[in-house]
Amino acid sequence: MEELYEWGAVVVGFIVFCIAWWACVESYGFWGFAIGWLPSSILGSICGALWPLIAIGALWFFIQMQKS
């Protein structure tokens, strides 16, 4: 069970990091590329640690989208 948590944390953390860094680059251009990795890594670490909640929230979101 512990290996599953670590695997999920790495996958979700990396995905969130990439999306957040892309958002920084789109918003701030070169400066977002240059220093956007810092807030992106913080957000990725937090989301990686809380990945079960994110997975439940995403599942609930997709179920709600199917109902409407």
Contacts in CASP RR format, 6 or more apart in sequence:
PFRMAT RR
TARGET T0000
AUTHOR 0000-0000-0000
METHOD contacts of the structure
MODEL  1
MEELYEWGAVVVGFIVFCIAWWACVESYGFWGFAIGWLPSSILGSICGAL
WPLIAIGALWFFIQMQKS
5 51 0 8 1.000
5 52 0 8 1.000
8 48 0 8 1.000
8 51 0 8 1.000
9 48 0 8 1.000
9 49 0 8 1.000
9 51 0 8 1.000
10 48 0 8 1.000
11 51 0 8 1.000
12 44 0 8 1.000
12 47 0 8 1.000
12 48 0 8 1.000
12 51 0 8 1.000
12 54 0 8 1.000
12 55 0 8 1.000
13 44 0 8 1.000
13 45 0 8 1.000
13 47 0 8 1.000
13 48 0 8 1.000
13 51 0 8 1.000
14 44 0 8 1.000
16 40 0 8 1.000
16 43 0 8 1.000
16 44 0 8 1.000
16 47 0 8 1.000
16 48 0 8 1.000
17 40 0 8 1.000
17 41 0 8 1.000
17 43 0 8 1.000
17 44 0 8 1.000
18 40 0 8 1.000
20 36 0 8 1.000
20 39 0 8 1.000
20 40 0 8 1.000
20 43 0 8 1.000
20 44 0 8 1.000
21 32 0 8 1.000
21 33 0 8 1.000
21 36 0 8 1.000
21 37 0 8 1.000
21 40 0 8 1.000
24 32 0 8 1.000
24 33 0 8 1.000
24 36 0 8 1.000
24 39 0 8 1.000
24 40 0 8 1.000
25 32 0 8 1.000
25 33 0 8 1.000
25 36 0 8 1.000
28 36 0 8 1.000
47 54 0 8 1.000
48 54 0 8 1.000
END
